[in-house]
C-alpha cells in the first residue's frame, strides 16, 4: 500500500485534501473521487492524486485495513495549527517540523 494525497487540482490541497491508502494512483483516485466531488463539486478530471513519500502518514491509516491491503481514505488527518497543512512534515504536539524550526 502507498500513501496518496487527493485534492481538487484547481483549488489546490490547501483548500482541502484527503489521505488515501491504495496500491496505485488510479485506485486512489477511484476511491477518493466521491468525497472530493462532494466537498468541491469537482469533476473527475479535476481530482488530483499525489504520492506521498512520508512514512509518518501510515500512523493515520486504519491498521486492520492496511494489514489486509484494503484501500481506504482518511479525511481527518492531524494538521499543524500554525500552517494548517499536513503531509510532508510530521505533526507533533500541534506543530509540524517546518513550523517548529
KEDREN-471389 format. One record per atom (N, C-alpha, C, O, CB): z, x, y; atom name. Coordinates in steps of 0.02 Angstrom, whole numbers, plus 50000, padded with zeros to 5 digits. Glycine has a CB too. Example, Ala and Ser with C-alpha at 12.3 -4.5 7.8 and 13.67 -1.06 7.14 Angstrom:
2
pz	px	py	atom
50390	50660	49716	N .
50390	50615	49775	CA .
50390	50660	49835	C .
50423	50712	49834	O .
50452	50565	49776	CB .
50354	50642	49888	N .
50357	50684	49947	CA .
50394	50645	50002	C .
50402	50670	50057	O .
50286	50704	49970	CB .
// end
This chain:
101
pz	px	py	atom
50000	50042	49941	N .
50000	50000	50000	CA .
50000	50044	50062	C .
50030	50098	50064	O .
50061	49952	50000	CB .
49966	50019	50113	N .
49963	50054	50177	CA .
49992	50008	50231	C .
49994	49947	50223	O .
49890	50073	50195	CB .
50014	50039	50285	N .
50040	50001	50342	CA .
49984	49996	50394	C .
49950	50046	50409	O .
50104	50035	50372	CB .
49975	49936	50422	N .
49925	49924	50473	CA .
49956	49885	50530	C .
50005	49849	50521	O .
49864	49886	50443	CB .
49927	49892	50589	N .
49945	49851	50646	CA .
49886	49804	50659	C .
49829	49825	50661	O .
49961	49895	50710	CB .
49900	49740	50667	N .
49849	49691	50682	CA .
49861	49661	50750	C .
49917	49646	50769	O .
49848	49635	50629	CB .
49807	49653	50789	N .
49812	49627	50858	CA .
49745	49603	50882	C .
49693	49615	50851	O .
49840	49681	50905	CB .
49745	49568	50938	N .
49683	49545	50970	CA .
49655	49605	51009	C .
49688	49632	51052	O .
49695	49483	51017	CB .
49593	49625	50994	N .
49565	49685	51024	CA .
49552	49678	51098	C .
49550	49728	51133	O .
49501	49703	50989	CB .
49541	49617	51123	N .
49530	49607	51194	CA .
49595	49613	51233	C .
49597	49645	51285	O .
49497	49538	51207	CB .
49648	49582	51208	N .
49713	49584	51241	CA .
49751	49649	51229	C .
49790	49671	51270	O .
49755	49526	51219	CB .
49738	49680	51171	N .
49772	49742	51154	CA .
49839	49730	51120	C .
49866	49675	51124	O .
49782	49784	51215	CB .
49866	49781	51087	N .
49928	49773	51049	CA .
49990	49762	51092	C .
50040	49738	51067	O .
49938	49834	51006	CB .
49987	49779	51156	N .
50046	49769	51199	CA .
50061	49695	51210	C .
50117	49677	51226	O .
50036	49803	51266	CB .
50011	49652	51201	N .
50020	49580	51210	CA .
50049	49548	51147	C .
50073	49491	51150	O .
49955	49547	51228	CB .
50047	49583	51091	N .
50074	49557	51029	CA .
50038	49587	50970	C .
49976	49588	50968	O .
50070	49481	51027	CB .
50076	49610	50922	N .
50047	49641	50863	CA .
50092	49626	50803	C .
50152	49616	50810	O .
50039	49718	50873	CB .
50061	49625	50745	N .
50100	49616	50683	CA .
50091	49676	50638	C .
50040	49711	50640	O .
50078	49551	50647	CB .
50141	49687	50597	N .
50141	49740	50548	CA .
50116	49710	50483	C .
50140	49658	50461	O .
50212	49772	50540	CB .
50069	49744	50452	N .
50038	49719	50391	CA .
50043	49772	50337	C .
50032	49831	50350	O .
49963	49699	50403	CB .
50060	49752	50277	N .
50059	49796	50220	CA .
50005	49771	50173	C .
50009	49715	50147	O .
50129	49799	50184	CB .
49955	49812	50162	N .
49897	49793	50121	CA .
49866	49855	50091	C .
49881	49911	50110	O .
49845	49753	50163	CB .
49821	49844	50043	N .
49788	49900	50010	CA .
49731	49928	50053	C .
49719	49988	50054	O .
49761	49879	49942	CB .
49695	49884	50088	N .
49638	49905	50129	CA .
49640	49870	50197	C .
49676	49821	50206	O .
49571	49889	50093	CB .
49602	49896	50244	N .
49599	49864	50310	CA .
49567	49795	50305	C .
49585	49749	50342	O .
49560	49908	50359	CB .
49520	49786	50260	N .
49488	49721	50251	CA .
49540	49670	50227	C .
49542	49613	50252	O .
49430	49726	50200	CB .
49581	49689	50179	N .
49633	49645	50155	CA .
49684	49630	50210	C .
49708	49574	50217	O .
49668	49676	50093	CB .
49700	49680	50250	N .
49746	49671	50306	CA .
49719	49620	50356	C .
49757	49578	50380	O .
49759	49738	50342	CB .
49656	49623	50370	N .
49626	49576	50417	CA .
49626	49506	50388	C .
49640	49457	50423	O .
49554	49597	50435	CB .
49611	49500	50324	N .
49610	49434	50291	CA .
49678	49400	50295	C .
49682	49340	50309	O .
49589	49442	50219	CB .
49732	49437	50282	N .
49798	49404	50281	CA .
49829	49397	50350	C .
49876	49358	50359	O .
49845	49443	50236	CB .
49804	49432	50400	N .
49833	49429	50467	CA .
49795	49383	50515	C .
49822	49364	50566	O .
49837	49497	50496	CB .
49734	49366	50498	N .
49692	49328	50545	CA .
49725	49262	50567	C .
49725	49247	50627	O .
49626	49313	50513	CB .
49752	49223	50521	N .
49780	49158	50539	CA .
49835	49164	50591	C .
49838	49125	50639	O .
49806	49122	50477	CB .
49879	49212	50582	N .
49935	49220	50629	CA .
49910	49243	50697	C .
49931	49216	50749	O .
49986	49270	50601	CB .
49867	49293	50699	N .
49841	49318	50763	CA .
49802	49264	50798	C .
49807	49256	50859	O .
49798	49381	50752	CB .
49762	49226	50761	N .
49725	49171	50789	CA .
49772	49118	50819	C .
49759	49090	50872	O .
49679	49138	50736	CB .
49827	49104	50785	N .
49874	49054	50809	CA .
49909	49076	50873	C .
49928	49034	50915	O .
49926	49038	50755	CB .
49918	49141	50882	N .
49950	49167	50943	CA .
49903	49167	51002	C .
49922	49147	51057	O .
49976	49238	50931	CB .
49840	49188	50991	N .
49795	49202	51047	CA .
49728	49164	51044	C .
49686	49173	51088	O .
49780	49275	51050	CB .
49719	49122	50994	N .
49654	49088	50983	CA .
49598	49139	50974	C .
49541	49127	50994	O .
49637	49041	51041	CB .
49614	49195	50944	N .
49566	49250	50933	CA .
49514	49230	50882	C .
49528	49195	50833	O .
49602	49314	50910	CB .
49453	49251	50894	N .
49401	49241	50844	CA .
49407	49296	50792	C .
49442	49346	50803	O .
49329	49242	50877	CB .
49375	49287	50735	N .
49377	49336	50681	CA .
49356	49405	50706	C .
49387	49455	50689	O .
49331	49315	50623	CB .
49304	49408	50746	N .
49277	49472	50770	CA .
49325	49507	50818	C .
49322	49568	50825	O .
49211	49460	50805	CB .
49371	49469	50850	N .
49418	49499	50898	CA .
49483	49523	50867	C .
49524	49552	50902	O .
49433	49449	50951	CB .
49492	49512	50803	N .
49552	49537	50770	CA .
49541	49609	50749	C .
49495	49624	50711	O .
49571	49493	50708	CB .
49584	49653	50774	N .
49578	49725	50758	CA .
49635	49745	50711	C .
49691	49720	50715	O .
49580	49768	50823	CB .
49618	49791	50668	N .
49666	49818	50621	CA .
49666	49894	50629	C .
49614	49926	50628	O .
49648	49798	50547	CB .
49726	49922	50637	N .
49734	49994	50646	CA .
49781	50020	50592	C .
49836	49996	50584	O .
49761	50012	50717	CB .
49758	50070	50554	N .
49801	50100	50503	CA .
49855	50142	50537	C .
49841	50181	50583	O .
49759	50144	50453	CB .
49916	50133	50515	N .
49973	50168	50544	CA .
49997	50222	50496	C .
50015	50208	50439	O .
50030	50118	50561	CB .
49997	50283	50520	N .
50023	50338	50480	CA .
50094	50354	50501	C .
50111	50410	50520	O .
49978	50402	50488	CB .
50136	50304	50496	N .
50206	50309	50516	CA .
50249	50284	50459	C .
50257	50224	50449	O .
50221	50269	50582	CB .
50277	50329	50421	N .
50315	50311	50361	CA .
50377	50270	50375	C .
50400	50233	50332	O .
50334	50373	50323	CB .
50404	50275	50436	N .
50464	50236	50452	CA .
50451	50161	50452	C .
50498	50122	50448	O .
50491	50258	50520	CB .
50388	50140	50458	N .
50372	50069	50459	CA .
50386	50035	50392	C .
50395	49974	50389	O .
50300	50059	50478	CB .
50386	50074	50338	N .
50396	50045	50272	CA .
50466	50016	50263	C .
50477	49977	50217	O .
50383	50097	50219	CB .
50514	50035	50305	N .
50581	50005	50300	CA .
50580	49932	50321	C .
50626	49894	50303	O .
50631	50044	50344	CB .
50529	49910	50359	N .
50523	49841	50381	CA .
50490	49796	50328	C .
50492	49735	50334	O .
50483	49838	50446	CB .
50460	49827	50278	N .
50424	49788	50226	CA .
50472	49748	50183	C .
50531	49765	50176	O .
50383	49835	50182	CB .
50446	49694	50155	N .
50481	49657	50103	CA .
50478	49703	50042	C .
50426	49711	50012	O .
50449	49585	50089	CB .
50535	49733	50025	N .
50536	49784	49973	CA .
50513	49759	49905	C .
50482	49796	49867	O .
50605	49813	49968	CB .
50528	49697	49889	N .
50506	49668	49825	CA .
50430	49661	49823	C .
50398	49679	49774	O .
50540	49599	49812	CB .
50401	49636	49878	N .
50328	49630	49882	CA .
50296	49699	49882	C .
50244	49709	49850	O .
50308	49591	49945	CB .
50325	49745	49918	N .
50298	49813	49920	CA .
50298	49845	49850	C .
50249	49876	49830	O .
50339	49857	49969	CB .
50353	49837	49814	N .
50360	49865	49747	CA .
50308	49835	49699	C .
50285	49868	49653	O .
50430	49853	49720	CB .
50290	49771	49711	N .
50242	49736	49668	CA .
50171	49736	49697	C .
50128	49700	49672	O .
50265	49665	49656	CB .
50160	49777	49748	N .
50093	49783	49780	CA .
50066	49716	49804	C .
50007	49702	49796	O .
50044	49814	49731	CB .
50109	49675	49833	N .
50088	49611	49860	CA .
50079	49619	49936	C .
50127	49635	49971	O .
50140	49554	49844	CB .
50019	49608	49961	N .
50007	49614	50033	CA .
50049	49563	50071	C .
50058	49506	50048	O .
49932	49605	50049	CB .
50074	49582	50130	N .
50114	49537	50170	CA .
50116	49560	50243	C .
50098	49617	50259	O .
50184	49531	50142	CB .
50139	49514	50286	N .
50144	49530	50357	CA .
50216	49524	50381	C .
50256	49485	50353	O .
50098	49484	50399	CB .
50232	49563	50432	N .
50297	49561	50464	CA .
50284	49549	50538	C .
50250	49589	50570	O .
50338	49629	50451	CB .
50311	49494	50564	N .
50297	49479	50635	CA .
50357	49489	50680	C .
50355	49471	50739	O .
50273	49408	50640	CB .
50410	49518	50654	N .
50470	49529	50694	CA .
50495	49601	50689	C .
50554	49614	50674	O .
50526	49481	50674	CB .
50450	49648	50699	N .
50467	49719	50696	CA .
50511	49737	50755	C .
50500	49714	50811	O .
50402	49764	50695	CB .
50562	49778	50743	N .
50606	49800	50797	CA .
50566	49839	50849	C .
50529	49886	50832	O .
50664	49843	50769	CB .
50573	49821	50912	N .
50538	49855	50967	CA .
50588	49893	51009	C .
50647	49878	51010	O .
50498	49804	51010	CB .
50563	49943	51044	N .
50602	49981	51092	CA .
50618	49936	51151	C .
50572	49905	51179	O .
50565	50047	51114	CB .
50681	49932	51172	N .
50697	49887	51227	CA .
50671	49913	51294	C .
50665	49875	51341	O .
50772	49878	51231	CB .
50655	49977	51299	N .
50630	50005	51362	CA .
50555	49995	51369	C .
50532	49968	51419	O .
50647	50079	51367	CB .
50515	50017	51319	N .
50442	50012	51325	CA .
50414	49950	51291	C .
50355	49934	51300	O .
50410	50074	51295	CB .
50455	49915	51250	N .
50435	49854	51215	CA .
50381	49865	51163	C .
50345	49818	51146	O .
50412	49803	51265	CB .
50376	49926	51137	N .
50325	49942	51087	CA .
50357	49960	51020	C .
50417	49973	51016	O .
50280	49999	51111	CB .
50316	49960	50968	N .
50336	49983	50902	CA .
50276	50017	50871	C .
50219	50009	50894	O .
50362	49923	50857	CB .
50287	50056	50819	N .
50231	50084	50782	CA .
50233	50158	50774	C .
50254	50184	50721	O .
50169	50065	50814	CB .
50212	50194	50824	N .
50206	50267	50817	CA .
50273	50302	50812	C .
50280	50351	50776	O .
50167	50295	50874	CB .
50322	50277	50849	N .
50388	50309	50851	CA .
50440	50264	50820	C .
50438	50203	50828	O .
50407	50328	50923	CB .
50486	50294	50785	N .
50540	50255	50754	CA .
50589	50232	50807	C .
50606	50269	50853	O .
50577	50297	50700	CB .
50611	50169	50802	N .
50659	50140	50848	CA .
50728	50147	50817	C .
50740	50123	50761	O .
50643	50066	50865	CB .
50774	50181	50853	N .
50842	50190	50830	CA .
50889	50172	50886	C .
50881	50196	50943	O .
50854	50263	50806	CB .
50937	50129	50872	N .
50985	50106	50923	CA .
50949	50077	50984	C .
50971	50087	51040	O .
51031	50162	50944	CB .
50894	50042	50972	N .
50859	50008	51026	CA .
50808	50049	51064	C .
50771	50021	51105	O .
50906	49983	51072	CB .
50803	50114	51052	N .
50756	50156	51088	CA .
50710	50193	51040	C .
50731	50215	50986	O .
50794	50207	51131	CB .
50646	50199	51059	N .
50600	50239	51019	CA .
50610	50314	51037	C .
50640	50330	51088	O .
50526	50217	51031	CB .
50585	50357	50995	N .
50592	50429	51005	CA .
50562	50451	51072	C .
50589	50495	51105	O .
50559	50468	50948	CB .
50507	50420	51092	N .
50474	50438	51155	CA .
50518	50421	51215	C .
50527	50463	51259	O .
50407	50401	51161	CB .
50546	50361	51218	N .
50589	50341	51274	CA .
50656	50378	51273	C .
50686	50389	51326	O .
50600	50266	51272	CB .
50680	50396	51214	N .
50744	50432	51209	CA .
50738	50501	51240	C .
50786	50526	51269	O .
50766	50437	51135	CB .
50680	50531	51234	N .
50671	50600	51261	CA .
50651	50596	51331	C .
50641	50647	51363	O .
50619	50640	51222	CB .
// end
